[in-house]
Structure formats: structure tokens, C-alpha cells
Amino acid sequence: MQEVTNTPVETSERIAFLNRIHLFSGLTEEQMQAVAEELKEETIPANQEIIKQGELGDRLYLIQSGKVHVNQAGEVQPLATFVAGDYFGEESVIVKYHRRTATVSAMEKTVLLVLTRDQFHNLLRRAPGLRSNIVVTVNSHRLARLIHFKWLQPNEVIYFLARKHPILLARVLIGPVLLAVAAIIGMLATWYYSLWFPAMAAIWYVSLFVGLSAAGWGIWNGIDWGNDYYIVTDRRVVWLEKVIGIYDSRQESPLSAVQRVNVQTDYLGRQFDYGNLVVRTIVGSTLTLMNVNHPYQAAALIEEHWRRSQETSQKMDEEEIREALRSRLIQGQSKSAPILGIITKPPSDKQDTYRGQRTITNLFRLRFEDMATVTYRKHIFVLFQQTWIPGLIFVILIGVMIFDVAHPGFSFANITNTGAGALIVLWFLLLTGTFLWWLYQYIDWSNDIFQVTPDQIMDIDKTPLGEVVSDIASLDNILSIEYERKGLLELAFNYGNVMITVGGGKQMIFKNVFNPSAVQEDIERRRLERISKKEQDRLNGERERTADWFAAYFHNEQQIRSEEGIKSSQDSEEPKPDDNQPKNGVK
């Protein structure tokens, strides 16, 4: 446990501490001085509650040192663990009469810097930027309480969570709104004129159809906007993009791999406070978060936790080196190196290539992830090309059958002198045959997939009732990745080909995939992650070898010293010649 003294934190130390927290980014030295002077220090002993769920709060707490747990009533596991540099209770200084949403307790002796609501509002007159920084955090935590992401790891803490800026929602709703207004005007006009011109009534139904279509279009655009998230946790930066039932993408970068963060905005973005965040990593990849709300605050937050992850990684590396040396020197044991070519664990059952896509939610999904494997299907337009003929025939047969039932005088049974039973069998055979034809085409489309795993890419094609044909290449052998979209259809529906050139001049093509630029980025990111992992494995191997060399040197030195000590003790025990004794028997 980290020892914490009761000595008050000096103002200069507080300023250095505040400079590392994104809540106070963008403040001048004078404003930072004002904040540091307003903070009050509290020391909390281990296992004591700091705030309690349900009580009224009016304080923001900054953890100067120590560690706290965040718990909610009814939850067995803690919601989060906060350490030095973290904060909690920020919503209480923004919202009056705010009740705490969780209980926070000290895990060990903890030093807190406290800012009350009154102090906060007094500071706003000298540091107006403080409000926007805290509002971003408050909005993130509110949204995080409503949404739960299953892919988050245990104890992974969300620090920033936001959707695209609301102005993007306004943009995508302009078209549906204008169309709906035109439909309403058309309905009112046709209703008025149909009193004198009955033929105009048909236009009313057309306007109603257009209005309903506009409403559906608007609802779809709203849901689509609401399904995209930008997330910063204590471990990674994530862009989550989802189109219900069609597309699901999660692009991410670990914080330890972040090299720098740039903000790109235009005039409109500066006026409405949104822009693009360009996150560049040490392996050369780029993660671009488009149209992020409050981009400068988000960039400061990423940089803060990026620095903290570097410090944590450095401490972990130092601890691993000490542990490796300790295990070699104290225990006198060395980890045996793995023998190449020998499998120490029996292989599991044969992996199903199509695992994860046979669920109802994935019937028409074009991209989905199962474990560490990303699977792509061809665009939905390709499915339409394969299935429109049997689908059209099936719809015509259903329509004719309904017409036949609704108009008994024109029944095919009467016209053809066919019995009702025989006609029912005929309809059943026609509908079943047409549906099986459609199903065959769907399965053929569904089985033509492209996959990216942590170490390879695959082009897999399986015809119904046929064999699987696959083309596989290692990520290590990729030389270049390009994509193309040709023609109006591909541009309008955003699909095309991704060409991957591998060693030996061979080219693999992911044909007719949705959003080919994103597929290209997925493959490139996996390739760079593979390179980074191999480099990390190499560094780990060098660290182990270095520890072995130090251990060997230490043990050899100890052995040499031991042998020299034994030799010198033996030399000291040998009798010295007496000068009084005669030499060669002559006195």
C-alpha cells in the first residue's frame, strides 16, 4: 500500500497535478493558480465511505494519491476503481440538488483535493473554460450509465463517451423533413380540391405514402446517428459504428500505442464545437474519429490517459525486469525456452469458418465480429441481384393466390376444372419450389465471405451442398492494400473491391464489400497490430535473455568467488617450512 503523509500539498505541486488532468486543459497559469488555491485537502483512511449513493452532493473530488472503489446498490462487483489522477462527483458542481448515483469508498489511505459547488461557480468568473471541460465529462458519464457495451473488459473504465455532433443529425434529417412537409402540403391540397374534383383523391394516397416514407427515412437516419459512438477508456480509443442488421464496426487503438492526437476543424466546426480527431499510433496506423463533439476536450482526455498508460507501462516493464531477475537470482531457476515445432497443448476441435453468422441478427449483416475474427459479406445489392427473380415470382404467386381466394368467380379451379385439393397441392409445390430457389441463392451469397483474423486473411466460398474453396494469406506477407469503387451504383451504395497484394505477386480480392475503405483500414490495422505484437514478443524475449545473462553472470561470479575462497582457505591451512630444521638432512 502506498504511504500517504498528512503534509499539505503545496500550491506548486497542485498546479503540476492539475496540469496532468484534462478537466483543467486550456486554462492559463493565472486561472490554474486560482483553481489550485481554491482546492481543499482531505485525507481519508482505508475502508471509509467518501460519498454515499442517494445523498445530496455538492463537491468534486480529485484523487491526489491512493485508490477508491465505486459501487452501486444491488451490484456485487464494483463499477470501477479510480486511482491517482482520477476524479468523481463532477456532476454535483454542475447540477443543483444532485443525488449521488453511486457509493465511493477508499481502498487505502487516500488524499483528496476537494472543490465545492460554490467555489466552482466563483472560479467560472475567472476561468470560463472550466465549465465546458466538466460538462463534457458529465455528459459522458450520463450516457455511460444508460448504455452497456458487452465487449468492455472487466474493470475497464469509460472516461469519454459521445455521439457525433447533433448538427450531423440535423443534416441527415433535412431531406426527410422537407419531403414530409411536401407530403403534408400535397395531402391538404388534394383533400381541398377533391371536394370539386373527385379524381384528385388518388393523389392524396400518393402524398400519404410519401409522408410515411419520409417518416420512416427520418426515423432510420435518427437511429443510425444514435448508434455511432466515440469512446475513450483507461485502455483504448474506440470508434463504434453500427447500422442495424447490416453493418457493425469497431475500430480501436490501445492507448499505449498512441503517438499523437490532432484536431481538424472547419469554420462551421469551430462555431458549433465539433471536428475530426486524428489519432496516430507508433506503428503508423491512423484512427480518424469523424465529427466528434467537443474535439479539443476529447483530445486532451486522450493525451492525458495516453501519458498515464505510458507511465503505467514503464512501471510494469521495470517490475517485470525485477521479477525476472528475482526469479533467476533468488530462486535460481530459469524459464525454459519453448521448443519450436512442438505443440504443448492439443488442438481443439476443427474451427467452424462460418461460426457467428448463423444467428437471426446476422441474416443480412455485412460485417460482424466473432471473437477475434472479422467477417465480411458481399453487399446487399449483390444479394438482390441473385435473389430478385425467385423473390419476384414468389410475390406474384402470393398475389395471384390472394386474388383467386378473393374472387371465387375467377377461381383457377373453375376455369381449369381442377379440384380444390389438387389446386392447393399445386400452389404449395410452386411456392415451396420458388422459396427453395430463393433460399439457395441466399445461402450461396451468405457463404461467400471474407475474413480477417489476428494473423491471416481468408477468401472463402462455399456453394450450397458443395465444397469449400478458400484462399488464405498471412498478414506478414501483405505488401499493399488498395480499394476501388467503379460506376454510379458502387458510388451510390458505397461498395467495391479491396485488392490485397501479397508476397510473390499474388493478389487477393475482397469483391463487392460494403464500405471498402473501412475494410482496407481494418486489414491494415490488423497487419500493424501483428507487427507490433511480433515486436513486443521480440522485446520480451530480449528481456528474458538479458535476465538470464545477468543471472548466469551472478551465479558464475558467486561460484568463482566460492572456489577462490576454498582455495585461499586451503592455502592458509598448509604447514610452512621451519627454518630451524636441517635441509637435506644436514644441520
Sequence and secondary structure as in RCSB ss.txt:
>XXXX:A:sequence
MQEVTNTPVETSERIAFLNRIHLFSGLTEEQMQAVAEELKEETIPANQEIIKQGELGDRLYLIQSGKVHVNQAGE
VQPLATFVAGDYFGEESVIVKYHRRTATVSAMEKTVLLVLTRDQFHNLLRRAPGLRSNIVVTVNSHRLARLIHFK
WLQPNEVIYFLARKHPILLARVLIGPVLLAVAAIIGMLATWYYSLWFPAMAAIWYVSLFVGLSAAGWGIWNGIDW
GNDYYIVTDRRVVWLEKVIGIYDSRQESPLSAVQRVNVQTDYLGRQFDYGNLVVRTIVGSTLTLMNVNHPYQAAA
LIEEHWRRSQETSQKMDEEEIREALRSRLIQGQSKSAPILGIITKPPSDKQDTYRGQRTITNLFRLRFEDMATVT
YRKHIFVLFQQTWIPGLIFVILIGVMIFDVAHPGFSFANITNTGAGALIVLWFLLLTGTFLWWLYQYIDWSNDIF
QVTPDQIMDIDKTPLGEVVSDIASLDNILSIEYERKGLLELAFNYGNVMITVGGGKQMIFKNVFNPSAVQEDIER
RRLERISKKEQDRLNGERERTADWFAAYFHNEQQIRSEEGIKSSQDSEEPKPDDNQPKNGVK
>XXXX:A:secstr
      S   HHHHHHHHTTSGGGTT  HHHHHHHHHH EEEEE TT EEE TTSEE EEEEEEESEEEEE TT 
SS SEEEETT EE GGGGTSTTEE SSEEEESS EEEEEEEHHHHHHHHTT THHHHHHHHHHHHHHHHHH   T
TS TT  EEEEE B HHHHHHHHHHHHHHHHHHHHHHHHHHHHTTT GGGHHHHHHHHHHHHHHHHHHHHHHHHH
HT EEEEESSEEEEEEEETTTEEEEEEEEGGGEEEEEEE  HHHHHHTEEEEEEEETTS EEEEEEEESHHHHHH
HHHHHHHHHHHHHHHHHHHHHHHHHHHHHTS        TT  SS   S   TTTTSSSGGGSS SEEEETTEEE
EEB HHHHHHHHHHHHHHHHHHHHHHHHHHH GGG HHHHTT  HHHHHHHHHHHHHHHHHHHHHHHHHHHT EE
EE SSEEEEEEE TTS EEEEEEEGGGEEEEEEE  HHHHHHHTEEEEEEEEGGG EEEEEEEESHHHHHHHHHH
HHHHHHHHHHHHHHHHHHHHHHHHHHHHHHHHHHHHHHHHHHHHHHHHS    TTS BTTB 
